[in-house]
């Protein structure tokens, strides 16, 4: 297990610095109930007009969908994510019916709100002793056709979920990166009043 | 205090169903350290290539910036948010320097990632005994000029943060809505394998 050297500059719940995104996974099988508990946490995220734009498609290892989902990843990500326990494709609905309206219009906050659901998902998985790693490197268009994602839905990320494995199983250049990542100082991210960042 | 009748369908940490978005706030003053602890939680969110696109501008009540920030909200939101303790404008950087590159390119995940940071923020505030309410109803263009937000940054939401107040202070039609909102069943949000939602 990698040492977590993160230090919070302000008093926060330890879950926020304990959650991190490894690549060394242990080939553990995950039960559907456990995986769904991570999505359950996502379900309770806030969203504009409570529109709940988030959608999730998933495959667990040792099930018929596993190789199909793995095949959506680029070669680099497939190399390590094949040892994860589940893959989740995070999607959002791009339209919604505004309060008082009778027809759907554009959902201007669907990406932002679905990001907050992903934040919940990652925290619940970490609290439960699992790890998540969201990937940009996968074929979105292939995912759309392979998983039959209709128009009106946007595909955002593919998340590998698993139990932490031995980093010695990773290529050497990845072993060096297998540790909780640092963050910019809050002074570069937040300002009182005008934008001075 | 409103009764929270939410029930999680799968075992999750109670923080996810305890967090909700009221409108009745109590005019409490918030210390800068307390407010920054909520942004600290956001700081540790995951992001593509650890690019950390989130930025936050804030004003606390009883400080010189308070009326300026309140003035960005539409009349409906200003009516209740004037009793909050802080307002936070959530912004993201729309470009970043990809690994190995020497120039900035478009940050394709800045909105999604900043959503995850907002998810962290709302949870830490709730854990600390405060409440948050993100608003779509504010003038983004006015916020850009008033707060001097440069090009290359996108403005997403305005968040009211405060201590829960007496809902009797709200207009009658809002009192009826002053309760933790429900969610769609997970079966409408998540599917194994193909998109069947």
Boltz contact constraints between the chains, C-beta under 6 A:
constraints:
  - contact:
      token1: [A, 8]
      token2: [B, 40]
      max_distance: 6.0
  - contact:
      token1: [A, 10]
      token2: [B, 36]
      max_distance: 6.0
  - contact:
      token1: [A, 10]
      token2: [B, 37]
      max_distance: 6.0
  - contact:
      token1: [A, 10]
      token2: [B, 40]
      max_distance: 6.0
  - contact:
      token1: [A, 11]
      token2: [B, 37]
      max_distance: 6.0
  - contact:
      token1: [A, 12]
      token2: [B, 37]
      max_distance: 6.0
  - contact:
      token1: [A, 12]
      token2: [B, 40]
      max_distance: 6.0
  - contact:
      token1: [A, 12]
      token2: [B, 41]
      max_distance: 6.0
  - contact:
      token1: [A, 12]
      token2: [B, 124]
      max_distance: 6.0
  - contact:
      token1: [A, 13]
      token2: [B, 127]
      max_distance: 6.0
  - contact:
      token1: [A, 16]
      token2: [B, 41]
      max_distance: 6.0
  - contact:
      token1: [A, 16]
      token2: [B, 44]
      max_distance: 6.0
  - contact:
      token1: [A, 16]
      token2: [B, 120]
      max_distance: 6.0
  - contact:
      token1: [A, 17]
      token2: [B, 44]
      max_distance: 6.0
  - contact:
      token1: [A, 21]
      token2: [B, 46]
      max_distance: 6.0
  - contact:
      token1: [A, 36]
      token2: [B, 10]
      max_distance: 6.0
  - contact:
      token1: [A, 37]
      token2: [B, 10]
      max_distance: 6.0
  - contact:
      token1: [A, 37]
      token2: [B, 11]
      max_distance: 6.0
  - contact:
      token1: [A, 37]
      token2: [B, 12]
      max_distance: 6.0
  - contact:
      token1: [A, 39]
      token2: [B, 190]
      max_distance: 6.0
  - contact:
      token1: [A, 40]
      token2: [B, 8]
      max_distance: 6.0
  - contact:
      token1: [A, 40]
      token2: [B, 9]
      max_distance: 6.0
  - contact:
      token1: [A, 40]
      token2: [B, 10]
      max_distance: 6.0
  - contact:
      token1: [A, 40]
      token2: [B, 12]
      max_distance: 6.0
  - contact:
      token1: [A, 41]
      token2: [B, 12]
      max_distance: 6.0
  - contact:
      token1: [A, 41]
      token2: [B, 16]
      max_distance: 6.0
  - contact:
      token1: [A, 43]
      token2: [B, 183]
      max_distance: 6.0
  - contact:
      token1: [A, 43]
      token2: [B, 186]
      max_distance: 6.0
  - contact:
      token1: [A, 44]
      token2: [B, 16]
      max_distance: 6.0
  - contact:
      token1: [A, 44]
      token2: [B, 17]
      max_distance: 6.0
  - contact:
      token1: [A, 45]
      token2: [B, 119]
      max_distance: 6.0
  - contact:
      token1: [A, 46]
      token2: [B, 21]
      max_distance: 6.0
  - contact:
      token1: [A, 48]
      token2: [B, 136]
      max_distance: 6.0
  - contact:
      token1: [A, 50]
      token2: [B, 181]
      max_distance: 6.0
  - contact:
      token1: [A, 52]
      token2: [B, 184]
      max_distance: 6.0
  - contact:
      token1: [A, 55]
      token2: [B, 189]
      max_distance: 6.0
  - contact:
      token1: [A, 55]
      token2: [B, 197]
      max_distance: 6.0
  - contact:
      token1: [A, 56]
      token2: [B, 190]
      max_distance: 6.0
  - contact:
      token1: [A, 57]
      token2: [B, 191]
      max_distance: 6.0
  - contact:
      token1: [A, 57]
      token2: [B, 195]
      max_distance: 6.0
  - contact:
      token1: [A, 58]
      token2: [B, 192]
      max_distance: 6.0
  - contact:
      token1: [A, 65]
      token2: [B, 193]
      max_distance: 6.0
  - contact:
      token1: [A, 111]
      token2: [B, 111]
      max_distance: 6.0
  - contact:
      token1: [A, 111]
      token2: [B, 112]
      max_distance: 6.0
  - contact:
      token1: [A, 112]
      token2: [B, 111]
      max_distance: 6.0
  - contact:
      token1: [A, 112]
      token2: [B, 115]
      max_distance: 6.0
  - contact:
      token1: [A, 112]
      token2: [B, 156]
      max_distance: 6.0
  - contact:
      token1: [A, 115]
      token2: [B, 112]
      max_distance: 6.0
  - contact:
      token1: [A, 115]
      token2: [B, 115]
      max_distance: 6.0
  - contact:
      token1: [A, 115]
      token2: [B, 116]
      max_distance: 6.0
  - contact:
      token1: [A, 116]
      token2: [B, 115]
      max_distance: 6.0
  - contact:
      token1: [A, 116]
      token2: [B, 118]
      max_distance: 6.0
  - contact:
      token1: [A, 116]
      token2: [B, 119]
      max_distance: 6.0
  - contact:
      token1: [A, 118]
      token2: [B, 116]
      max_distance: 6.0
  - contact:
      token1: [A, 119]
      token2: [B, 45]
      max_distance: 6.0
  - contact:
      token1: [A, 119]
      token2: [B, 116]
      max_distance: 6.0
  - contact:
      token1: [A, 119]
      token2: [B, 119]
      max_distance: 6.0
  - contact:
      token1: [A, 119]
      token2: [B, 120]
      max_distance: 6.0
  - contact:
      token1: [A, 120]
      token2: [B, 16]
      max_distance: 6.0
  - contact:
      token1: [A, 120]
      token2: [B, 119]
      max_distance: 6.0
  - contact:
      token1: [A, 124]
      token2: [B, 12]
      max_distance: 6.0
  - contact:
      token1: [A, 127]
      token2: [B, 13]
      max_distance: 6.0
  - contact:
      token1: [A, 136]
      token2: [B, 48]
      max_distance: 6.0
  - contact:
      token1: [A, 147]
      token2: [B, 194]
      max_distance: 6.0
  - contact:
      token1: [A, 147]
      token2: [B, 195]
      max_distance: 6.0
  - contact:
      token1: [A, 148]
      token2: [B, 194]
      max_distance: 6.0
  - contact:
      token1: [A, 148]
      token2: [B, 195]
      max_distance: 6.0
  - contact:
      token1: [A, 149]
      token2: [B, 195]
      max_distance: 6.0
  - contact:
      token1: [A, 156]
      token2: [B, 112]
      max_distance: 6.0
  - contact:
      token1: [A, 181]
      token2: [B, 50]
      max_distance: 6.0
  - contact:
      token1: [A, 183]
      token2: [B, 43]
      max_distance: 6.0
  - contact:
      token1: [A, 184]
      token2: [B, 52]
      max_distance: 6.0
  - contact:
      token1: [A, 186]
      token2: [B, 43]
      max_distance: 6.0
  - contact:
      token1: [A, 189]
      token2: [B, 55]
      max_distance: 6.0
  - contact:
      token1: [A, 190]
      token2: [B, 39]
      max_distance: 6.0
  - contact:
      token1: [A, 190]
      token2: [B, 56]
      max_distance: 6.0
  - contact:
      token1: [A, 191]
      token2: [B, 57]
      max_distance: 6.0
  - contact:
      token1: [A, 192]
      token2: [B, 58]
      max_distance: 6.0
  - contact:
      token1: [A, 193]
      token2: [B, 65]
      max_distance: 6.0
  - contact:
      token1: [A, 194]
      token2: [B, 147]
      max_distance: 6.0
  - contact:
      token1: [A, 194]
      token2: [B, 148]
      max_distance: 6.0
  - contact:
      token1: [A, 195]
      token2: [B, 57]
      max_distance: 6.0
  - contact:
      token1: [A, 195]
      token2: [B, 147]
      max_distance: 6.0
  - contact:
      token1: [A, 195]
      token2: [B, 148]
      max_distance: 6.0
  - contact:
      token1: [A, 195]
      token2: [B, 149]
      max_distance: 6.0
  - contact:
      token1: [A, 197]
      token2: [B, 55]
      max_distance: 6.0
